[in-house]
Amino acid sequence: MDRKTKRLLLLVTSCSVAGVILGGTASWAESSLCLQSDKVTSECLTQDPIQKTVEGMSTGLLAGAGAAFGVAWNVRHQD
């Protein structure tokens, strides 16, 4: 594996991990705030906080990987 490929994999991995952490945290916080609001909706009561967190983590994973590939593509075309 050459150096550029290793750097790309490191970039994608680090951005994906950051996306998972941020997406999961944001979804978990949103679920918590939903339950603490003055007017609790039926949607808030019926959603599973764990499922909502996993969905946020999945979205963060895709967003992080997409951002990493976008940056790599941009850098490659600037060279």
N, C-alpha and C positions, 0 to 999 in steps of 0.2 A: 504494500500500500504506500503510495507516494505521499509526500508532505502536504500537498494541497488537499488531497482526499481526507487525510487525518484532520486537517484544520476545518474542513467543511463538516465532518462528522461531529467534531467538538462543538462547533457553532450551533449546529442543529440540535444536538443533545442539550447544551446549556440553555438555549432559547426555549426548547420544549419543556425542560424541567422548570424554568422560571414561569412559563405559561401555565403549567399544571398547578404550581403553588399559588400563583396569583388568581387563576380562575377558580380554584377550589376555595380559597380564602374569601373571595368576593361572593361566591354563591352561598357559602356558609353564613357569612355576615348578613347577606340579604335575607336568608331564612330566619335568622335570629331577630333582625329588625322587624320583619313581618309579624312575628309573634308578639313583639313588644309595642306595636303601634296602638294608638287609641282606638282605631276602628279595625278589628280583625275580620278579614274576609273569609268566606268559605274556602276559597282557593288556598289561602294561607294555612287553614286548618287541615286540608286534605293532602297537601303535598308532603312527601317524605323528605326530610332534610338530608338524609344520606344520599338519596337518589339525586336531589338537586345539586349537592356538592360534587357528586361524580360527573354529572352533566357539565358543570362548570369546569371541572378538571379536564374533561375531554375537549371542551371548546378551547380551553387554554393550551392544551397540547397541540391542537391543530393550528391555532393562531401563532404559537411560538415557532413551530416548524415552518409554517408559511412565511413568517417574517424572516427567519434565518435563510431560507431558500431565496427570498426576495433580495436580501442584502447580498448574498453570494452571487446571484445573477447580476445585480447592479455593479458590484465590484469587478466581476469578470468582464463585463462589457465596457468598463471604463479603462481597463488596462490595454 
